[in-house]
Amino acid sequence: MNNQTKEIMTILQEEAAEVIVEISKCLRFGISEDNLNRLNKELGDLQLMIDLLVDEEIGVTHGKIFNAKIQKIEKLMVYSNIDLSV
């Protein structure tokens, strides 16, 4: 793994943790405009780092991510009560 890939993965990990923090705040304190703004910012930061990791061409691809999303949808249809018709 080269230094750039390692740095992208490190920042990606940090951004994932920051998303967790903002979700926790929404759950604890409610979905206020401020909490949603912070959550959206962190989700954007996370998405950027995912895109940068894809650009590294180490085997993480948009196609593989999309396929994983389809598999997750199928699991949610069986094991959750989430309305996926949206």
Backbone bond lengths (Angstrom), bond angles and torsions (degrees), N, CA, C in turn:
res aa  C-N    CA-C-N  psi(-1)  N-CA   C-N-CA  omega(-1)  CA-C   N-CA-C  phi
1 M - - - 1.457 - - 1.533 107.03 -
2 N 1.334 115.48 130.56 1.465 118.21 178.78 1.526 111.00 -82.19
3 N 1.332 115.60 170.02 1.468 120.37 -175.88 1.521 112.56 -62.85
4 Q 1.328 117.76 -37.27 1.466 120.00 -179.34 1.525 110.65 -65.53
5 T 1.321 117.07 -45.65 1.463 120.64 178.52 1.525 110.44 -60.46
6 K 1.322 116.43 -42.53 1.465 120.47 179.37 1.524 110.58 -62.64
7 E 1.323 117.64 -41.46 1.458 120.17 179.69 1.529 110.79 -66.89
8 I 1.329 117.36 -41.74 1.466 120.93 177.87 1.521 110.09 -60.58
9 M 1.332 116.95 -44.95 1.464 120.15 -179.89 1.522 111.59 -64.69
10 T 1.322 117.30 -37.85 1.466 121.07 178.95 1.525 110.34 -64.15
11 I 1.324 116.20 -46.43 1.473 119.82 179.73 1.519 110.30 -67.53
12 L 1.334 117.62 -38.83 1.465 121.53 176.58 1.528 110.16 -58.00
13 Q 1.316 116.81 -43.61 1.464 121.43 178.35 1.527 110.61 -61.93
14 E 1.322 116.78 -44.01 1.462 120.80 179.00 1.521 111.25 -63.33
15 E 1.330 116.76 -41.85 1.469 120.61 179.66 1.522 111.00 -65.45
16 A 1.332 117.19 -38.27 1.475 119.92 177.17 1.525 110.01 -60.97
17 A 1.329 116.88 -40.55 1.462 120.37 178.27 1.524 110.97 -65.48
18 E 1.329 116.99 -37.66 1.465 119.88 179.56 1.528 111.20 -68.06
19 V 1.327 117.71 -33.79 1.465 120.88 174.37 1.525 109.32 -62.60
20 I 1.312 116.80 -42.82 1.466 120.96 178.90 1.527 110.46 -59.30
21 V 1.321 116.99 -43.29 1.464 121.01 179.78 1.526 110.53 -60.79
22 E 1.342 117.03 -45.97 1.464 119.80 -177.41 1.527 111.97 -68.82
23 I 1.317 117.80 -33.79 1.470 120.44 174.49 1.524 109.73 -64.44
24 S 1.322 116.59 -42.68 1.461 120.48 177.91 1.520 111.43 -59.49
25 K 1.332 117.46 -40.94 1.459 120.74 178.37 1.525 111.36 -64.05
26 C 1.340 116.89 -40.45 1.474 120.15 176.98 1.522 110.46 -62.43
27 L 1.314 117.03 -41.43 1.466 120.41 -179.57 1.521 111.57 -69.75
28 R 1.316 117.15 -38.36 1.474 120.81 -177.77 1.515 112.85 -77.83
29 F 1.348 116.28 -42.27 1.458 120.40 -169.56 1.524 114.13 -113.05
30 G 1.328 117.43 -2.98 1.455 121.15 178.29 1.519 112.56 99.30
31 I 1.307 113.63 163.73 1.462 120.86 -177.16 1.527 108.04 -90.97
32 S 1.321 115.36 75.19 1.461 120.97 176.94 1.527 109.35 -84.76
33 E 1.313 116.27 168.30 1.464 120.17 178.40 1.527 110.92 -60.70
34 D 1.330 117.11 -42.04 1.470 120.45 178.96 1.526 111.46 -63.35
35 N 1.325 116.84 -44.75 1.466 119.77 179.54 1.522 111.17 -64.13
36 L 1.334 116.86 -40.01 1.464 119.65 178.21 1.522 111.48 -66.97
37 N 1.321 117.54 -38.10 1.470 120.12 177.60 1.521 110.96 -61.92
38 R 1.337 116.62 -43.47 1.465 119.93 178.75 1.533 111.01 -66.63
39 L 1.334 116.70 -39.71 1.465 120.01 178.26 1.523 110.80 -64.03
40 N 1.325 116.96 -45.08 1.468 119.99 178.59 1.523 111.69 -60.92
41 K 1.334 117.24 -40.23 1.462 120.79 178.79 1.521 110.34 -61.43
42 E 1.327 116.47 -47.38 1.462 120.02 -178.10 1.528 111.69 -67.70
43 L 1.332 117.57 -36.40 1.472 120.03 176.24 1.522 110.48 -64.78
44 G 1.327 117.13 -38.77 1.462 120.52 176.22 1.515 112.00 -63.64
45 D 1.340 116.15 -43.10 1.461 120.29 177.15 1.528 110.49 -61.00
46 L 1.332 116.41 -42.55 1.459 121.06 179.40 1.521 110.82 -63.60
47 Q 1.339 116.81 -45.05 1.463 120.29 -179.52 1.523 111.30 -61.74
48 L 1.335 116.87 -40.33 1.464 119.77 177.64 1.525 110.58 -59.57
49 M 1.316 117.07 -45.29 1.458 119.68 -177.82 1.526 111.19 -66.78
50 I 1.331 117.48 -34.23 1.472 120.49 174.53 1.524 109.25 -62.87
51 D 1.327 116.44 -46.11 1.466 120.17 179.37 1.528 111.71 -61.46
52 L 1.337 116.50 -41.21 1.462 119.43 178.20 1.523 111.48 -64.56
53 L 1.330 116.84 -36.79 1.461 119.70 177.70 1.528 110.62 -65.74
54 V 1.323 117.07 -40.27 1.467 120.68 175.56 1.532 109.96 -59.12
55 D 1.330 116.18 -42.53 1.468 120.79 -179.46 1.523 112.98 -62.76
56 E 1.328 117.58 -20.84 1.462 121.55 179.40 1.533 112.41 -70.38
57 E 1.334 117.10 -15.77 1.466 122.37 177.73 1.535 112.63 55.30
58 I 1.340 114.97 48.83 1.472 119.62 177.42 1.521 111.46 -103.59
59 G 1.323 117.23 3.97 1.454 120.75 -179.43 1.515 113.65 118.80
60 V 1.333 117.20 -9.92 1.463 121.02 171.73 1.520 105.91 -87.12
61 T 1.344 116.54 119.99 1.466 119.81 -176.57 1.520 110.47 -130.23
62 H 1.330 114.84 157.29 1.464 118.61 175.97 1.523 110.67 -60.82
63 G 1.331 116.92 -36.39 1.462 120.37 178.66 1.517 112.71 -63.04
64 K 1.327 116.48 -44.37 1.468 120.41 178.97 1.525 110.74 -66.95
65 I 1.334 116.42 -38.37 1.463 120.03 177.08 1.522 109.85 -63.90
66 F 1.339 116.90 -43.35 1.463 120.95 178.48 1.528 110.44 -60.83
67 N 1.323 117.78 -44.49 1.469 120.95 178.92 1.521 111.04 -61.69
68 A 1.328 117.23 -38.88 1.466 120.65 177.23 1.524 110.45 -64.94
69 K 1.337 117.08 -36.76 1.464 120.37 177.50 1.523 110.74 -63.51
70 I 1.318 117.30 -41.94 1.472 121.31 178.41 1.524 110.02 -61.78
71 Q 1.323 116.58 -44.03 1.471 120.17 178.54 1.527 110.85 -62.39
72 K 1.326 117.42 -38.67 1.463 120.62 178.85 1.524 110.49 -66.92
73 I 1.321 117.44 -40.55 1.470 120.76 176.84 1.527 110.00 -57.94
74 E 1.326 116.13 -44.76 1.465 120.06 179.72 1.526 111.41 -61.26
75 K 1.325 117.79 -41.06 1.466 120.90 177.60 1.526 111.28 -65.99
76 L 1.340 116.10 -42.40 1.458 119.57 -179.88 1.520 111.53 -63.48
77 M 1.326 116.73 -34.36 1.466 120.47 178.63 1.527 110.68 -63.02
78 V 1.306 116.59 -30.44 1.465 120.84 -178.53 1.531 111.40 -89.70
79 Y 1.339 116.93 -43.20 1.460 120.97 -166.43 1.534 115.01 -108.70
80 S 1.323 118.53 3.50 1.467 118.40 -179.92 1.521 110.50 -133.01
81 N 1.306 114.74 170.41 1.460 121.34 176.36 1.522 112.09 -104.42
82 I 1.321 117.07 14.23 1.456 122.02 -178.58 1.535 109.40 -69.73
83 D 1.338 115.62 131.56 1.475 120.76 177.13 1.527 107.83 -77.09
84 L 1.310 117.45 107.89 1.462 122.32 -178.04 1.518 112.83 -97.27
85 S 1.318 117.38 12.39 1.469 120.58 -178.73 1.532 111.77 -82.75
86 V 1.310 117.10 -0.99 1.474 121.13 -175.59 1.502 111.13 -72.33
